[in-house]
Amino acid sequence: MWGYIKMDVSQYLSIFIDETREHLQSLNEQLLILEKEPENADTVNEIFRAAHSLKGMAGTMGFKRMQRLTHDMENVFSEIRNGKMTVKSELVDVLFRGLDALENYLDSIINTQDEGTNDNQDIIDGLQKIMQDGLGATAAPAPAPTEEKPAEKEKKTELAGKKLKLAEHELKAALKAKEQKENVFNITVYIQESCILKAARAFLVFKALEDIGDIIKSVPEVQDIEDEKFDFDFSIILLTTESLEKVKALINNVSEIKDAVITHAELPDVPVTTESAPTGAAAAATATASSVEVQKKDTAKATTKQAAKPAVNRSVRVDIEKLDDLMNLVSELIIAKNGLVSMNGAESAASQSGGFNEQIEYLERITTNLHQSVMKVRMVPIESVVNRFPRMIRDLSKKLGKKMELYMTGEDTELDRTVIDEIGDPLMHLLRNAADHGLESNEERVRLGKPETGSIFLDAYQEGNNVVIEVRDDGSGINVEKVKQKALNRGTITPEQAEVMTDKEIIDLLFRPSFSTAEQISDVSGRGVGLDVVKTKIEALGGSIETRTALGEGSNFIIRLPLTLAIIQALMVELGNEKYAIPLGSIDIIEDVPVEEIKYVGNKEVINLRGTVIPLIRLYKVLDVESSNEEPESLTVVIVKKGDKSAGLIVDNLIGQLEIVIKSIGKYINNSKMISGATILGDGEIALILDVNALV
Amino acid sequence: MEENKREQVEAKQYIVVKLGNEQYGIDIQYVDNIVRMQRITRVPKAQSYFNGVINIRGEIIPVMSLRMKFGLEPDEFKNATRILIIKIEPQAAIGMIVDEVKEVITLGDESIDRIIDTNDEKNAYLMGVGKLTDSLVSLLNVPAVVVEKESAV
C-alpha cells in the first residue's frame, strides 16, 4: 500500500501564531499613539511595517481572508505614509475593527488551524471607502493580492511537464483509481524564481490538492520538498475525481506559482478483464486494499483532527540564564545524591550520623533553590495581560461618551503563568466597572470641580509573598447608603441586619451573586454578573479582593495574589488520627487557651485574645472527625485570618511546619469548599489541605 | 479467515470482579491498574460512597466503594480486596473497591444481552449481561458509574 503524502504545517504554525500576536499587539499600541498624534511619522512607519509583515505571513500560510484584510489595511497605511491621506478618527475606528477581525482569525486558527469563513467584507469596504474619500475619486479600489500574477504567465509555453516513472505499487494504485473513473494527473509545478519560501508554497499546493484527491507520488520526495531541497519545480501524481481545469485553477490560486503543467498520466494499457475478473486472490487483494484505504483515510483524518487540538501549546519564554541556573542546581543535586550513596558504603557509624545530617542539609538547600528557580521559570510579567487594556479603555471611552485615561504602573511585576492566564478577565471586569459605574459623566465631573477627564489606575507591585494589583478610579466612589437600600429592597438583608452592618460589610454585599448597583443596565457592565465572578475567580487562584472607597473621591479594588501556587509552606496539624495542612500564609498566631477562658456569645464559642473577640471553630465537628477523648484542660487554637476577619481553629495536636506540594483531589469526589487540595507526606500518606477562606 | 477477523474486532475483554455473590465485568480499556487495598485518607463531606483518596505513585486518586454505590452492605476489607484504578479521561483517574478480581474474559457481541429496562436504578449502571458457559456477568457501564448524575445530588 502507498502512504498518503502529507506535509507538516505545525512547525510553521506556532511561529506564525506567536509572531502574529506580537504584530497585532504592536499594531494596537501604535494605533493608540497614532490616534493621539496623527502626524507622528515614526508611528505610521512602524504600523506600515507591522501590517506588511502580517500580510506576508498570512499569505505564506495560505490564510487568504486574513491576507486580504491586512492587504487593504496596509494600503491605507501606505497612503498615509506617502502623505496622501490624513488620519481621521473614523479611520482609526475602522482600523481597530480590522484588528479585532484579525484577532478573530487568529483565534480561529489557534483552535482549528483554519481561519474560518468570515470575509469581514464590511471592514474591507469601509477601508476602501475611506481611501476613496481620502484620495478623491481618482483612486482605484485596492486590487486583491491574488490578481498580481497574470504577467508571470507569459513563459507558459516553455515549460514542459516531466513524466514520472511509477513504481509497481504506485502503478497499481493509479490503475485502480482509473478503474474507478478517477483521473490520474501528472502535474509539474513551477515556482517563481523570486519566491523566498519555496517549501511553504509547495506545501500550499499539496494542501490544496489533498483536499480534492490523493497524491501518490512526488518527485522529489515530500521530505526533501519540506526541507527546500528542490529547485523551482516539483512533480506529483494526483488521483482525483476533479477535472483538469479545476486542478489547474487550484494550483494557480497559490501565489508565487509560475505555472503548473498538467497532463493525464500515461498508464500502460492493462486489459480490463484481468483486473475485474473475480479470480480469487486478486479480487480479495483489491477488496482488502480498498478497505484498508478507507481505514487509512479515516485514521489520517483522525490524526489531523487530533493534531489540530494542541495546535498551540501553552508556552513560556525562558531566559537562558534561568535555565543555566536550573542546570547547575540539578548537577548539585546529583552530587548530593552521590554523597549519600558513598555514605551508604561507609563503615564508621559515628562519622556517618554527623555526615548524614550534613548531607540532608545540603540537599535541603539545593531543593529550596531548585524550587525557587523553577518558580522563576514559570513567572511571566503581568504585562502580557494588561497591555490590551489601554485599547479597551479607549473603546469604552468612545462607547460611553466619557473622557478617561488609563495609567498603568508595575507592568513588569511577575506572576505565575497559571495566574496570569486567569487574571485577565477579573481585571477587565474591574476596569469596565470603574469606567462605567466609577467615573461620573464629564459634565458631572466639571460641576464637581474635578478634571473633566476621568482617571483609572492599574498598579501592580510585589508585597512579601503576594502580588498586589490595584484598580483605582477617581470617580464617585461607592455610595454605601445606596447599596444598603438596594440590599434591603432586594431582601438580601433585613432592616435589623442593616442597622448593625459596618460600611465594609455592606460593600461586601456587592460581591454577592446578582447584585448590581447600576440603575441602568448598559452593555458595558451592570448585568449583575460582575463582582461575584471576579471574587470567585480570584479566590480560586488563592487570592483575595478588598475594596476601599471614599464617597466622591473614588474607589479602589485591591487584589492580592500568592506568588506561587504549586508549593506552599503549611502547618501540619492532627485531628483525631487524621492529618491536615493549614497554609502558613493565613495563620496569624497559635495559642494555648485554657478551657475556662471560652466564653459564649449568642450560643457561639469565642475567646477574648488581648482585647479582640475571636470566634472558635471546632474543626473535628466541621470535618466529622471522630473525636478521640474528652476535653483536655487547655486547647490548642490556631488563629487564622482572612482579610481582617479572624477565627480560632481548635486542633488536637501540632505536628510542625512543612513545605508541601499542592495536588488536586480530582473532580469526581464531591469537594466541600473546606478542602482546597491534598498533599503527599514523606511517608506516602495523604494529608488534606484546609481552605481557611471557606472556614472563616 | 475473514470471519475470524471480524469476530476479533467485535469481541471485547472484560475484567471480572466479585461484589458479594455477584460478578461484574469491567471493560478492560478503562482499567489502568489494579492495586491492593491500602490506607485511604477520608475526605470530609464527600459523597457517602467515596471512601477517600489514595496515593498511587504521587498521584492523588479518589476511591469509591462499588458496594456503597450499588446499595450493598459496606465493604469488609480482606486479603482479596482490590482497588481498580479506572481512567476514563487521561487526567482523571478514579479507584473502585471490589471484593475480588477474578479473571479476564473475552466476550463477543453475540454473547451479551443488552438491558433495555432502565427503570431499576441499579440497571442504569449496567450496559448488559454477558453469558459465560456456566455463569452470568453483569457488565458495568463504567462512565455512568463514575459520573455523578446531576439529579442525584
Interface residues (C-beta under 8 A of the other chain):
Chain A: E578 V622 L623 D624 V625 K663 S664 I665 G666 K667 Y668 I669 N670 N671 S672 M674 I675 A678 I680 G684 E685 I686 A687 L688
Chain B: R39 T41 R42 V43 P44 K45 A46 Q47 F50 V53 I54 N55 G58 E59 I60 I61 P62 M64 A92 A93 I94 V146 V147 E148 V153
